[in-house]
Amino acid sequence: MHFSQIKASDLILCNHIGEVVEGDYPVNRARLPEIIIPLCCRTSGKAKCLNLSPYAAA
């Protein structure tokens, strides 16, 4: 899926323990530690955004 195809309704907002605050999709709890820890370590800024896609490649 290309970024141009993503709508606001496709996004979720979750808190630091992985609970969905807004959105209709579940959080992949298996990947939560590898997502949350690096984001929490960055103290600059008030909010953080991360995109995870099943089509992303390393």
DAWOQUI-V407919 format. One record per residue. RES is the residue in three letters. SS is DSSP state (~ for helix, > for strand, _ for the rest). PHI is phi as a letter, one per 30 degrees, with the letter a starting at -180 (NA if undefined). PSI is psi as a letter, one per 30 degrees, with the letter a starting at -180 (none if undefined). Layout:
# DAWOQUI-V407919
[[RES | SS | PHI | PSI] [RES | SS | PHI | PSI]]
This chain:
# DAWOQUI-V407919
[[MET | _ | NA | k] [HIS | _ | d | l] [PHE | ~ | e | e] [SER | ~ | d | f] [GLN | ~ | c | f] [ILE | _ | d | k] [LYS | _ | c | l] [ALA | ~ | e | e] [SER | ~ | d | f] [ASP | ~ | d | f] [LEU | _ | c | l] [ILE | _ | b | l] [LEU | > | c | k] [CYS | > | b | l] [ASN | _ | d | a] [HIS | _ | d | f] [ILE | _ | c | g] [GLY | _ | i | g] [GLU | _ | d | k] [VAL | > | d | k] [VAL | > | c | e] [GLU | > | b | k] [GLY | _ | k | l] [ASP | _ | c | g] [TYR | _ | c | l] [PRO | _ | d | l] [VAL | _ | c | k] [ASN | _ | d | j] [ARG | _ | d | f] [ALA | _ | d | e] [ARG | _ | c | f] [LEU | ~ | e | e] [PRO | ~ | e | e] [GLU | ~ | d | f] [ILE | ~ | c | e] [ILE | ~ | d | e] [ILE | ~ | e | e] [PRO | ~ | d | e] [LEU | ~ | d | e] [CYS | ~ | d | f] [CYS | ~ | d | f] [ARG | _ | d | j] [THR | _ | c | f] [SER | _ | d | k] [GLY | _ | i | l] [LYS | _ | c | f] [ALA | _ | b | l] [LYS | _ | b | k] [CYS | _ | b | k] [LEU | _ | b | k] [ASN | _ | c | k] [LEU | _ | b | k] [SER | _ | b | k] [PRO | _ | d | f] [TYR | _ | c | f] [ALA | _ | d | k] [ALA | _ | b | k] [ALA | _ | d | none]]
